[in-house]
Amino acid sequence: MYCYLDLSFISDNKKSVIETIDWFHSIGANWISEKHDDMPIDIEFINVPTLLKATEHLQRLSVTRISDEGVTFYLFDWLSPKESIEFDFNCPDGIVFVPMSNIKSINTLGNVKGICVTQ
């Protein structure tokens, strides 16, 4: 699922920003820092959560935290004017947490468009 690491959204929560950057550093992505706000990332799930399946058509899905525990997505005003959905809690925004046990991969390269073999 194509999304954006949106550290500016949580910039007032310094702990989450530091935790996310530390997580990237722990996997060898030492070049990621607070300057990498709005960075595109691709997350592949073992099983896509139902609510995130409903967001697959979006141009933008924000990730606000990544840690050893999992990935937190922030959903806000994500339906088009032609769509409607009813939630139990009647909130226009909220988070979806996906545990790391349900994540296959996270990359900063995006989807493979094609492979070209040259000789």
N, C-alpha and C positions, 0 to 999 in steps of 0.2 A: 504494500500500500504506500503510495507516494505521499509524503507529508513534509512539513517544515518544522525544523527545530526552532521554536519561538521563544528565545530567552528573554526578549524584551517584555513579553507579557508577564513574566515572573520576576522581573528585575528587582522588584521590591522584596522578593523572597530570596535573599542572597544565598541561603542554605541550599535551596533547590538548584540554583544556577551553579554553585560550586560542586554540588553532588553530581550534576549532569556532566560538567567538564571533567571532574575526577573520574567518572565512569569511562568516558571516552579515552582519557589518558591511560586508564588501566588496561584497555584493549589495544594500546599502541597508537592511538590517534592523538599524538602529542601536539599537533598543530591546531587543534580546536581550542578556542578561547572565547571569552565574552564577546569578542569582535565578530564571532560567527553567528550572529543573530540572523534569523530567517534563512538558515542553511537547509537546502533540500536533503532529505534522507529517504531511504526506501526501507520499509519494514515488512518482512514476510512472516506470516503467522502459521502456526501449526493448524489452528482452527480460528477462523476470523470471527470475532464476537458479533452477534446479531446487530447491535447498534452500529458498529463500524461498517458492516455490510451495507447498511442503509446510507452510508456516507460515501460510497465508492465513486459516485458521480461528481463529487466536489472537486473544485480546482485547488482547494486549500484545506488541509487538515493540520492542525497545530499540535505538536508534541511539546509539552511544557516541562517534562522531567523524564530522565532516564537514570535508573540506578540498578544495582544488583537485584533488587526486588522486582523491577518491571518498568513498564513505560506508561506514562500518564498522558492522555490526549485531552485537549480542551475543545469542547464543542459549543459554538455560540452562533445563533441565528443562521443555521446551516441548511434550512429548507428553502426551496424556491417558492415564489408566490403561488405557483400552481399545486404545490404539495402541502399536505397536512399530515400531522402525526400527533397522536395524543399520548402523553406520558402520565404516569400516576401522580407525579409531583408538581405538574403545571409550571415548570421552570423553563425559561428560554435558553439557559446555558447550564453547563455542568461538565464533569470530567468522566472519562472512561479509563479505568486502570486495567492494564493487561499484564499479568505476571510473566516474568522471564521464562517460566516453564512452558508458555504458549508462544514464544518467539522463536522462529527458525533462524532469522538473520536480520541484521541491521547494516545497511551500507550507505556510503555517501556518493556512490557512483550512479545510482538510478537503475532502471530496467535495461536489460540487454536488448538493443535494437536489432542487432545482427552480428554475425561473426564472418570476418573476411580472412581467408587464408591465402597468403601470397608465397610464391616460391622464388 
